[in-house]
Amino acid sequence: MSRTRPAPLHDQIRRAIHAQIQSGELRPGDQLLTEHEYAGRFGVSLAPVRQALLDLVAAGMVIRIKGKGTFVAEGRVDTPVTLLASFTDELRSRRIPFSMTVLDQVVGPGPSHVLKALGLRPGSSVVRLRRLALVRGEPAAILDAYLDAERFGRLESMLGFEEGRSLYRTLEQMFETPVGTARSTLEVVRCDDDQADLLGVSLGAPALLVRSLTHDATGRPIESADILYRGDRFIFRIDSQR
């Protein structure tokens, strides 16, 4: 570190760590030193080290996992925006290592916006299936699905979602309900406390929220769903043809 250079200390530290990543000295998945260790190595206070790491996180070069440390980012998952494709089937077809953790699989009163979207009466029950997707061992997305309990109540007791069972395939095979169309919105949001804890990111970290209403082949709404993608784990590809 040079205090006589015009570049701020945090920028010099960022460049030094970035150079290690580019040269291969630090490889994807490698854990970085702690802030205190970097401060000792560079002979500086914690403030410029912390800013340098935050800059690297913002650039997508490293990721910070609560309770574990800071790691060189793995390559992002390049995924097409195919809103009717099963999340698990898409990863499986591309041989991307993943696992699923079921956080909720219950029947209960539906939130008002979900009931309205599904065309259900106030007070109606829905099946809520909430899953956390881990890609290459790291938290990557939170999947929330709500379905009419009167039609799909058996989903509450079905096994296999922990092992990556496809919800859409289950609807087709077990309920004879093929998926027809979906209308979705994409929005950049900031993670709240619960989302940040699940995704292993800082409070307020940016994420991509895809909110969808899916209909069956007859046009009847069957699923209200949210998928919250961790912003530093995915690249979204949109193919268009005129």
MIDOSE-1310 file (N, C-alpha, C; in nm, 2 decimals, decimal comma, always signed):
residues 242
msrt	+0,08/-0,12/+0,00/+0,00/+0,00/+0,00/+0,09/+0,12/+0,00; +0,04/+0,22/-0,08/+0,12/+0,35/-0,08/+0,02/+0,46/-0,05; +0,05/+0,54/+0,06/-0,03/+0,65/+0,10/+0,00/+0,78/+0,02; +0,10/+0,77/-0,07/+0,14/+0,88/-0,16/+0,07/+0,87/-0,29
rpap	+0,02/+0,76/-0,33/-0,05/+0,75/-0,45/-0,19/+0,82/-0,45; -0,23/+0,87/-0,57/-0,36/+0,94/-0,57/-0,48/+0,85/-0,54; -0,46/+0,72/-0,57/-0,57/+0,62/-0,56/-0,60/+0,60/-0,41; -0,72/+0,60/-0,36/-0,75/+0,57/-0,22/-0,71/+0,44/-0,18
lhdq	-0,69/+0,42/-0,05/-0,64/+0,29/+0,00/-0,74/+0,18/-0,03; -0,87/+0,20/-0,02/-0,96/+0,09/-0,05/-0,95/+0,05/-0,20; -0,92/+0,14/-0,29/-0,91/+0,11/-0,43/-0,79/+0,03/-0,45; -0,68/+0,06/-0,38/-0,55/-0,02/-0,40/-0,57/-0,16/-0,35
irra	-0,65/-0,17/-0,24/-0,67/-0,31/-0,18/-0,76/-0,39/-0,28; -0,86/-0,32/-0,33/-0,95/-0,39/-0,42/-0,88/-0,44/-0,55; -0,79/-0,35/-0,60/-0,71/-0,39/-0,72/-0,62/-0,51/-0,69; -0,56/-0,51/-0,57/-0,47/-0,62/-0,53/-0,54/-0,75/-0,52
ihaq	-0,66/-0,75/-0,46/-0,74/-0,88/-0,45/-0,79/-0,92/-0,59; -0,83/-0,82/-0,66/-0,88/-0,84/-0,80/-0,77/-0,91/-0,88; -0,65/-0,86/-0,87/-0,54/-0,92/-0,95/-0,52/-1,06/-0,91; -0,53/-1,10/-0,78/-0,52/-1,23/-0,74/-0,62/-1,32/-0,80
iqsg	-0,74/-1,27/-0,82/-0,85/-1,35/-0,88/-0,83/-1,37/-1,03; -0,79/-1,26/-1,09/-0,76/-1,27/-1,24/-0,64/-1,36/-1,27; -0,54/-1,36/-1,19/-0,42/-1,44/-1,21/-0,45/-1,59/-1,18; -0,56/-1,62/-1,11/-0,58/-1,76/-1,07/-0,52/-1,80/-0,94
elrp	-0,45/-1,70/-0,87/-0,40/-1,73/-0,74/-0,52/-1,75/-0,64; -0,63/-1,68/-0,66/-0,75/-1,71/-0,59/-0,85/-1,76/-0,70; -0,90/-1,88/-0,67/-0,99/-1,95/-0,77/-1,13/-1,95/-0,72; -1,23/-1,97/-0,82/-1,37/-1,97/-0,78/-1,39/-2,07/-0,66
gdql	-1,46/-2,02/-0,56/-1,49/-2,10/-0,44/-1,39/-2,08/-0,33; -1,27/-2,03/-0,36/-1,17/-2,00/-0,25/-1,22/-1,90/-0,15; -1,18/-1,92/-0,02/-1,22/-1,83/+0,08/-1,11/-1,72/+0,09; -1,15/-1,59/+0,10/-1,06/-1,48/+0,12/-1,02/-1,47/+0,27
lteh	-0,92/-1,39/+0,29/-0,88/-1,36/+0,43/-0,99/-1,28/+0,50; -0,99/-1,28/+0,63/-1,09/-1,20/+0,70/-1,05/-1,05/+0,69; -1,14/-0,96/+0,72/-1,11/-0,82/+0,72/-0,99/-0,78/+0,81; -0,98/-0,85/+0,93/-0,87/-0,82/+1,02/-0,74/-0,87/+0,96
eyag	-0,75/-0,99/+0,89/-0,62/-1,04/+0,84/-0,57/-0,95/+0,72; -0,67/-0,90/+0,64/-0,63/-0,81/+0,53/-0,57/-0,68/+0,59; -0,64/-0,63/+0,69/-0,59/-0,51/+0,76/-0,45/-0,52/+0,81; -0,42/-0,64/+0,87/-0,28/-0,66/+0,92/-0,18/-0,68/+0,80
rfgv	-0,23/-0,74/+0,70/-0,14/-0,77/+0,58/-0,10/-0,64/+0,51; -0,20/-0,55/+0,49/-0,18/-0,42/+0,42/-0,14/-0,31/+0,51; -0,14/-0,33/+0,65/-0,11/-0,22/+0,74/-0,20/-0,11/+0,74; -0,33/-0,14/+0,73/-0,43/-0,03/+0,73/-0,54/-0,06/+0,83
slap	-0,63/+0,03/+0,85/-0,75/+0,01/+0,94/-0,85/-0,08/+0,87; -0,96/-0,11/+0,94/-1,06/-0,20/+0,88/-1,14/-0,13/+0,77; -1,16/+0,00/+0,79/-1,25/+0,07/+0,70/-1,22/+0,06/+0,55; -1,09/+0,08/+0,50/-1,06/+0,06/+0,36/-1,07/-0,09/+0,32
vrqa	-1,04/-0,18/+0,40/-1,06/-0,32/+0,37/-1,21/-0,35/+0,35; -1,29/-0,31/+0,44/-1,43/-0,34/+0,43/-1,49/-0,27/+0,30; -1,45/-0,15/+0,27/-1,50/-0,09/+0,14/-1,45/-0,16/+0,02; -1,32/-0,21/+0,02/-1,27/-0,28/-0,09/-1,35/-0,41/-0,12
lldl	-1,38/-0,48/-0,01/-1,46/-0,61/-0,02/-1,60/-0,58/-0,07; -1,66/-0,47/-0,02/-1,79/-0,43/-0,07/-1,79/-0,40/-0,21; -1,69/-0,33/-0,26/-1,68/-0,30/-0,40/-1,67/-0,43/-0,49; -1,59/-0,53/-0,44/-1,58/-0,65/-0,51/-1,71/-0,73/-0,51
vaag	-1,78/-0,72/-0,40/-1,92/-0,79/-0,40/-2,01/-0,72/-0,50; -2,01/-0,59/-0,50/-2,09/-0,52/-0,60/-2,06/-0,55/-0,74; -1,93/-0,58/-0,77/-1,88/-0,61/-0,90/-1,91/-0,76/-0,94; -1,96/-0,84/-0,84/-1,99/-0,98/-0,86/-1,86/-1,07/-0,86
mvir	-1,75/-1,01/-0,81/-1,63/-1,09/-0,81/-1,62/-1,18/-0,69; -1,68/-1,14/-0,57/-1,68/-1,22/-0,45/-1,82/-1,22/-0,40; -1,85/-1,32/-0,31/-1,97/-1,33/-0,24/-1,95/-1,34/-0,09; -2,03/-1,28/-0,01/-2,02/-1,29/+0,14/-2,13/-1,38/+0,19
ikgk	-2,10/-1,48/+0,27/-2,20/-1,57/+0,33/-2,19/-1,55/+0,48; -2,31/-1,52/+0,53/-2,32/-1,50/+0,67/-2,27/-1,62/+0,75; -2,18/-1,59/+0,85/-2,13/-1,69/+0,94/-2,02/-1,78/+0,88; -1,99/-1,75/+0,75/-1,89/-1,84/+0,69/-1,77/-1,75/+0,64
gtfv	-1,80/-1,64/+0,57/-1,69/-1,56/+0,52/-1,71/-1,51/+0,38; -1,60/-1,47/+0,32/-1,61/-1,41/+0,18/-1,54/-1,51/+0,09; -1,60/-1,53/-0,03/-1,55/-1,63/-0,12/-1,54/-1,57/-0,26; -1,45/-1,63/-0,34/-1,45/-1,59/-0,48/-1,57/-1,65/-0,55
aegr	-1,64/-1,57/-0,62/-1,77/-1,61/-0,68/-1,75/-1,72/-0,79; -1,84/-1,82/-0,78/-1,84/-1,92/-0,89/-1,90/-1,85/-1,01; -1,89/-1,92/-1,13/-1,95/-1,86/-1,25/-2,10/-1,86/-1,23; -2,17/-1,75/-1,28/-2,31/-1,74/-1,27/-2,38/-1,84/-1,35
vdtp	-2,50/-1,87/-1,31/-2,59/-1,96/-1,39/-2,65/-1,88/-1,50; -2,62/-1,92/-1,63/-2,68/-1,85/-1,74/-2,81/-1,93/-1,78; -2,92/-1,86/-1,75/-3,05/-1,93/-1,77/-3,14/-1,84/-1,86; -3,22/-1,91/-1,95/-3,31/-1,84/-2,03/-3,43/-1,80/-1,95
vtll	-3,50/-1,69/-1,99/-3,62/-1,65/-1,92/-3,73/-1,73/-1,98; -3,76/-1,85/-1,93/-3,86/-1,93/-1,98/-3,96/-1,95/-1,86; -4,06/-1,87/-1,85/-4,13/-1,86/-1,72/-4,23/-1,98/-1,70; -4,25/-2,06/-1,81/-4,33/-2,18/-1,79/-4,25/-2,30/-1,77
asft	-4,12/-2,29/-1,77/-4,03/-2,41/-1,75/-4,02/-2,43/-1,60; -4,01/-2,56/-1,56/-3,98/-2,59/-1,42/-3,84/-2,55/-1,38; -3,83/-2,48/-1,27/-3,70/-2,44/-1,22/-3,61/-2,56/-1,20; -3,66/-2,66/-1,14/-3,57/-2,78/-1,12/-3,54/-2,85/-1,25
delr	-3,64/-2,87/-1,33/-3,61/-2,93/-1,46/-3,51/-2,86/-1,54; -3,52/-2,73/-1,54/-3,42/-2,65/-1,62/-3,28/-2,67/-1,57; -3,26/-2,67/-1,44/-3,12/-2,69/-1,38/-3,08/-2,84/-1,41; -3,17/-2,93/-1,40/-3,14/-3,07/-1,42/-3,10/-3,10/-1,56
srri	-3,17/-3,04/-1,66/-3,15/-3,06/-1,80/-3,01/-3,01/-1,84; -2,96/-2,91/-1,76/-2,83/-2,85/-1,80/-2,72/-2,90/-1,71; -2,75/-3,01/-1,63/-2,66/-3,07/-1,54/-2,59/-2,98/-1,45; -2,66/-2,88/-1,40/-2,61/-2,79/-1,30/-2,64/-2,85/-1,16
pfsm	-2,54/-2,87/-1,08/-2,56/-2,93/-0,94/-2,65/-2,84/-0,86; -2,75/-2,90/-0,80/-2,84/-2,82/-0,72/-2,91/-2,91/-0,61; -2,96/-2,85/-0,51/-3,04/-2,92/-0,41/-3,15/-2,83/-0,36; -3,26/-2,89/-0,31/-3,37/-2,81/-0,26/-3,40/-2,83/-0,11
tvld	-3,43/-2,73/-0,04/-3,47/-2,74/+0,10/-3,62/-2,69/+0,11; -3,71/-2,78/+0,15/-3,85/-2,74/+0,17/-3,86/-2,66/+0,30; -3,90/-2,54/+0,29/-3,92/-2,45/+0,41/-4,06/-2,46/+0,46; -4,16/-2,48/+0,37/-4,30/-2,48/+0,41/-4,37/-2,57/+0,31
qvvg	-4,46/-2,65/+0,36/-4,55/-2,73/+0,27/-4,68/-2,76/+0,35; -4,76/-2,66/+0,35/-4,88/-2,66/+0,44/-5,00/-2,61/+0,37; -5,12/-2,64/+0,43/-5,25/-2,58/+0,38/-5,29/-2,48/+0,49; -5,33/-2,36/+0,45/-5,37/-2,26/+0,54/-5,44/-2,15/+0,47
pgps	-5,48/-2,05/+0,54/-5,55/-1,93/+0,48/-5,46/-1,86/+0,38; -5,51/-1,82/+0,27/-5,43/-1,76/+0,17/-5,42/-1,61/+0,19; -5,31/-1,55/+0,16/-5,30/-1,40/+0,16/-5,40/-1,34/+0,06; -5,44/-1,22/+0,09/-5,55/-1,16/+0,01/-5,51/-1,15/-0,13
hvlk	-5,38/-1,11/-0,16/-5,34/-1,09/-0,30/-5,34/-1,22/-0,37; -5,31/-1,33/-0,30/-5,30/-1,46/-0,37/-5,44/-1,50/-0,40; -5,54/-1,49/-0,30/-5,68/-1,53/-0,33/-5,74/-1,45/-0,44; -5,70/-1,32/-0,45/-5,76/-1,24/-0,56/-5,70/-1,29/-0,69
algl	-5,57/-1,32/-0,70/-5,51/-1,36/-0,82/-5,56/-1,50/-0,87; -5,59/-1,59/-0,77/-5,64/-1,72/-0,81/-5,79/-1,72/-0,83; -5,86/-1,61/-0,80/-6,00/-1,60/-0,81/-6,08/-1,68/-0,71; -6,02/-1,68/-0,59/-6,08/-1,76/-0,47/-6,15/-1,66/-0,38
rpgs	-6,25/-1,71/-0,31/-6,33/-1,63/-0,21/-6,24/-1,60/-0,09; -6,27/-1,48/-0,03/-6,19/-1,45/+0,10/-6,21/-1,56/+0,20; -6,10/-1,59/+0,27/-6,10/-1,70/+0,37/-6,07/-1,83/+0,31; -6,06/-1,85/+0,18/-6,03/-1,98/+0,12/-5,89/-2,02/+0,16
svvr	-5,87/-2,16/+0,16/-5,74/-2,21/+0,19/-5,66/-2,24/+0,07; -5,53/-2,23/+0,09/-5,43/-2,26/-0,02/-5,32/-2,35/+0,02; -5,26/-2,42/-0,07/-5,14/-2,49/-0,04/-5,02/-2,40/-0,06; -4,94/-2,39/+0,04/-4,81/-2,31/+0,02/-4,70/-2,40/+0,02
lrrl	-4,62/-2,39/-0,09/-4,50/-2,47/-0,10/-4,38/-2,37/-0,11; -4,30/-2,36/-0,01/-4,18/-2,27/-0,01/-4,06/-2,35/-0,01; -3,97/-2,32/-0,11/-3,84/-2,39/-0,12/-3,72/-2,30/-0,13; -3,61/-2,35/-0,08/-3,48/-2,27/-0,10/-3,40/-2,36/-0,19
alvr	-3,36/-2,30/-0,30/-3,27/-2,37/-0,40/-3,13/-2,33/-0,37; -3,04/-2,44/-0,37/-2,90/-2,42/-0,35/-2,84/-2,47/-0,48; -2,76/-2,38/-0,55/-2,69/-2,42/-0,67/-2,54/-2,42/-0,64; -2,48/-2,54/-0,68/-2,34/-2,56/-0,65/-2,31/-2,54/-0,50
gepa	-2,41/-2,58/-0,42/-2,39/-2,57/-0,27/-2,42/-2,44/-0,21; -2,45/-2,33/-0,29/-2,47/-2,20/-0,23/-2,62/-2,16/-0,25; -2,68/-2,09/-0,15/-2,82/-2,04/-0,17/-2,83/-1,96/-0,29; -2,93/-1,98/-0,37/-2,95/-1,91/-0,50/-3,08/-1,85/-0,52
aild	-3,19/-1,91/-0,47/-3,32/-1,86/-0,50/-3,42/-1,91/-0,40; -3,53/-1,83/-0,37/-3,64/-1,87/-0,29/-3,76/-1,89/-0,38; -3,83/-2,00/-0,37/-3,94/-2,03/-0,45/-4,07/-2,04/-0,37; -4,16/-1,95/-0,39/-4,29/-1,96/-0,32/-4,40/-1,99/-0,42
ayld	-4,48/-2,09/-0,39/-4,59/-2,13/-0,48/-4,72/-2,14/-0,39; -4,83/-2,08/-0,44/-4,96/-2,09/-0,38/-5,06/-2,15/-0,48; -5,13/-2,26/-0,43/-5,23/-2,32/-0,52/-5,36/-2,34/-0,44; -5,47/-2,35/-0,51/-5,60/-2,37/-0,45/-5,60/-2,51/-0,37
aerf	-5,63/-2,50/-0,24/-5,62/-2,63/-0,16/-5,74/-2,72/-0,20; -5,85/-2,66/-0,25/-5,96/-2,75/-0,28/-5,93/-2,84/-0,40; -5,85/-2,79/-0,49/-5,81/-2,87/-0,61/-5,68/-2,95/-0,58; -5,58/-2,88/-0,51/-5,45/-2,94/-0,50/-5,40/-2,97/-0,36
grle	-5,50/-2,99/-0,27/-5,47/-3,01/-0,13/-5,37/-3,13/-0,10; -5,37/-3,23/-0,19/-5,29/-3,35/-0,17/-5,14/-3,31/-0,18; -5,11/-3,19/-0,23/-4,97/-3,15/-0,24/-4,90/-3,14/-0,10; -4,99/-3,11/+0,00/-4,94/-3,09/+0,13/-4,86/-3,21/+0,18
smlg	-4,90/-3,33/+0,14/-4,84/-3,45/+0,20/-4,75/-3,53/+0,09; -4,74/-3,47/-0,02/-4,66/-3,54/-0,12/-4,51/-3,52/-0,09; -4,44/-3,63/-0,11/-4,29/-3,64/-0,09/-4,22/-3,61/-0,21; -4,09/-3,58/-0,20/-4,00/-3,57/-0,31/-3,96/-3,42/-0,35
feeg	-4,02/-3,32/-0,29/-3,98/-3,19/-0,33/-3,85/-3,15/-0,27; -3,81/-3,22/-0,16/-3,68/-3,20/-0,10/-3,57/-3,25/-0,20; -3,61/-3,35/-0,28/-3,51/-3,41/-0,37/-3,52/-3,35/-0,51; -3,59/-3,24/-0,52/-3,60/-3,17/-0,65/-3,72/-3,20/-0,74
rsly	-3,82/-3,26/-0,68/-3,94/-3,29/-0,75/-4,00/-3,17/-0,82; -4,04/-3,18/-0,95/-4,09/-3,07/-1,02/-4,24/-3,05/-0,99; -4,27/-2,93/-0,95/-4,41/-2,90/-0,92/-4,50/-2,90/-1,05; -4,45/-2,85/-1,16/-4,53/-2,85/-1,28/-4,55/-2,99/-1,33
rtle	-4,45/-3,07/-1,32/-4,46/-3,21/-1,36/-4,56/-3,29/-1,27; -4,56/-3,25/-1,14/-4,65/-3,32/-1,05/-4,80/-3,28/-1,08; -4,82/-3,15/-1,12/-4,95/-3,11/-1,16/-5,00/-3,18/-1,28; -4,92/-3,20/-1,37/-4,95/-3,27/-1,50/-4,98/-3,42/-1,47
qmfe	-4,89/-3,49/-1,39/-4,90/-3,63/-1,38/-5,00/-3,67/-1,27; -5,00/-3,60/-1,16/-5,08/-3,64/-1,04/-5,22/-3,58/-1,04; -5,24/-3,46/-1,11/-5,36/-3,39/-1,10/-5,42/-3,37/-1,24; -5,36/-3,43/-1,34/-5,40/-3,42/-1,48/-5,43/-3,27/-1,51
tpvg	-5,34/-3,18/-1,47/-5,36/-3,04/-1,49/-5,24/-2,99/-1,57; -5,23/-2,99/-1,70/-5,12/-2,94/-1,77/-5,11/-2,78/-1,76; -5,00/-2,73/-1,75/-4,98/-2,59/-1,74/-5,00/-2,53/-1,88; -5,07/-2,42/-1,89/-5,10/-2,36/-2,02/-5,02/-2,23/-2,04
tars	-5,06/-2,12/-1,97/-5,00/-1,99/-1,99/-4,96/-1,93/-1,86; -4,87/-1,83/-1,86/-4,83/-1,76/-1,74/-4,81/-1,61/-1,78; -4,85/-1,52/-1,69/-4,82/-1,38/-1,70/-4,73/-1,35/-1,58; -4,62/-1,28/-1,61/-4,52/-1,26/-1,51/-4,47/-1,12/-1,51
tlev	-4,42/-1,07/-1,40/-4,35/-0,95/-1,39/-4,21/-0,97/-1,33; -4,11/-0,89/-1,38/-3,98/-0,90/-1,32/-3,94/-0,77/-1,26; -3,89/-0,77/-1,14/-3,86/-0,65/-1,06/-3,74/-0,67/-0,98; -3,65/-0,57/-0,98/-3,54/-0,57/-0,89/-3,58/-0,52/-0,75
vrcd	-3,56/-0,59/-0,65/-3,60/-0,56/-0,51/-3,48/-0,57/-0,42; -3,50/-0,52/-0,30/-3,40/-0,53/-0,19/-3,44/-0,64/-0,09; -3,35/-0,72/-0,05/-3,38/-0,83/+0,04/-3,41/-0,78/+0,18; -3,52/-0,84/+0,24/-3,55/-0,80/+0,37/-3,47/-0,90/+0,46
ddqa	-3,49/-0,89/+0,60/-3,42/-0,97/+0,69/-3,43/-1,12/+0,66; -3,55/-1,17/+0,64/-3,58/-1,31/+0,62/-3,51/-1,36/+0,49; -3,53/-1,28/+0,39/-3,48/-1,32/+0,26/-3,32/-1,32/+0,26; -3,27/-1,22/+0,33/-3,12/-1,20/+0,33/-3,06/-1,32/+0,41
dllg	-3,13/-1,36/+0,52/-3,08/-1,48/+0,60/-3,08/-1,61/+0,51; -3,19/-1,63/+0,44/-3,20/-1,75/+0,36/-3,10/-1,75/+0,24; -3,08/-1,64/+0,18/-2,99/-1,63/+0,06/-2,85/-1,61/+0,10; -2,82/-1,58/+0,23/-2,68/-1,56/+0,27/-2,62/-1,43/+0,22
vslg	-2,70/-1,33/+0,21/-2,66/-1,20/+0,17/-2,68/-1,09/+0,27; -2,64/-0,97/+0,25/-2,66/-0,86/+0,34/-2,80/-0,81/+0,33; -2,85/-0,75/+0,44/-2,98/-0,69/+0,43/-2,98/-0,58/+0,33; -3,08/-0,58/+0,24/-3,09/-0,47/+0,14/-3,02/-0,51/+0,01
apal	-2,96/-0,63/+0,00/-2,89/-0,67/-0,12/-2,99/-0,68/-0,23; -2,95/-0,65/-0,35/-3,04/-0,65/-0,47/-3,07/-0,80/-0,51; -3,19/-0,82/-0,55/-3,23/-0,95/-0,60/-3,34/-0,93/-0,71; -3,36/-1,03/-0,79/-3,46/-1,02/-0,90/-3,58/-1,10/-0,85
lvrs	-3,70/-1,04/-0,85/-3,82/-1,10/-0,81/-3,90/-1,12/-0,94; -3,93/-1,25/-0,96/-4,02/-1,29/-1,07/-4,15/-1,33/-1,01; -4,26/-1,26/-1,04/-4,39/-1,29/-0,98/-4,48/-1,33/-1,09; -4,54/-1,45/-1,08/-4,62/-1,51/-1,19/-4,75/-1,56/-1,15
lthd	-4,85/-1,56/-1,24/-4,98/-1,62/-1,23/-4,99/-1,72/-1,34; -5,00/-1,84/-1,31/-5,00/-1,95/-1,41/-5,14/-2,01/-1,42; -5,18/-2,03/-1,55/-5,31/-2,09/-1,58/-5,30/-2,23/-1,64; -5,40/-2,31/-1,63/-5,40/-2,44/-1,69/-5,44/-2,42/-1,84
atgr	-5,45/-2,54/-1,90/-5,48/-2,53/-2,05/-5,62/-2,47/-2,08; -5,71/-2,47/-1,98/-5,84/-2,41/-2,01/-5,84/-2,26/-1,98; -5,73/-2,21/-1,92/-5,73/-2,06/-1,89/-5,76/-2,03/-1,74; -5,78/-2,14/-1,66/-5,82/-2,12/-1,52/-5,69/-2,10/-1,44
pies	-5,68/-2,00/-1,36/-5,56/-1,98/-1,28/-5,54/-2,09/-1,18; -5,41/-2,14/-1,17/-5,38/-2,25/-1,08/-5,27/-2,22/-0,98; -5,18/-2,13/-1,01/-5,07/-2,11/-0,92/-5,03/-1,96/-0,92; -5,02/-1,91/-0,80/-4,96/-1,77/-0,78/-4,82/-1,80/-0,72
adil	-4,72/-1,75/-0,79/-4,58/-1,78/-0,75/-4,49/-1,67/-0,75; -4,39/-1,67/-0,66/-4,28/-1,57/-0,65/-4,15/-1,65/-0,65; -4,06/-1,61/-0,74/-3,92/-1,67/-0,73/-3,83/-1,55/-0,71; -3,75/-1,55/-0,60/-3,66/-1,45/-0,57/-3,52/-1,50/-0,60
yrgd	-3,46/-1,45/-0,70/-3,33/-1,49/-0,75/-3,22/-1,40/-0,69; -3,12/-1,47/-0,63/-3,00/-1,39/-0,58/-2,93/-1,32/-0,69; -2,91/-1,19/-0,68/-2,86/-1,12/-0,80/-2,73/-1,15/-0,85; -2,64/-1,21/-0,76/-2,50/-1,24/-0,81/-2,48/-1,38/-0,85
rfif	-2,60/-1,46/-0,86/-2,58/-1,60/-0,90/-2,64/-1,64/-1,03; -2,71/-1,54/-1,10/-2,77/-1,57/-1,23/-2,74/-1,46/-1,33; -2,74/-1,51/-1,46/-2,74/-1,42/-1,57/-2,87/-1,46/-1,65; -2,96/-1,37/-1,68/-3,08/-1,40/-1,75/-3,07/-1,37/-1,90
rids	-3,11/-1,47/-1,98/-3,10/-1,45/-2,12/-3,24/-1,45/-2,18; -3,27/-1,35/-2,27/-3,40/-1,34/-2,33/-3,37/-1,36/-2,48; -3,43/-1,46/-2,54/-3,42/-1,48/-2,69/-3,55/-1,43/-2,76; -3,53/-1,35/-2,86/-3,64/-1,29/-2,93/-3,62/-1,31/-3,08
qr	-3,73/-1,31/-3,15/-3,73/-1,33/-3,29/-3,84/-1,24/-3,36; -3,80/-1,16/-3,46/-3,90/-1,08/-3,52/-3,96/-1,15/-3,64
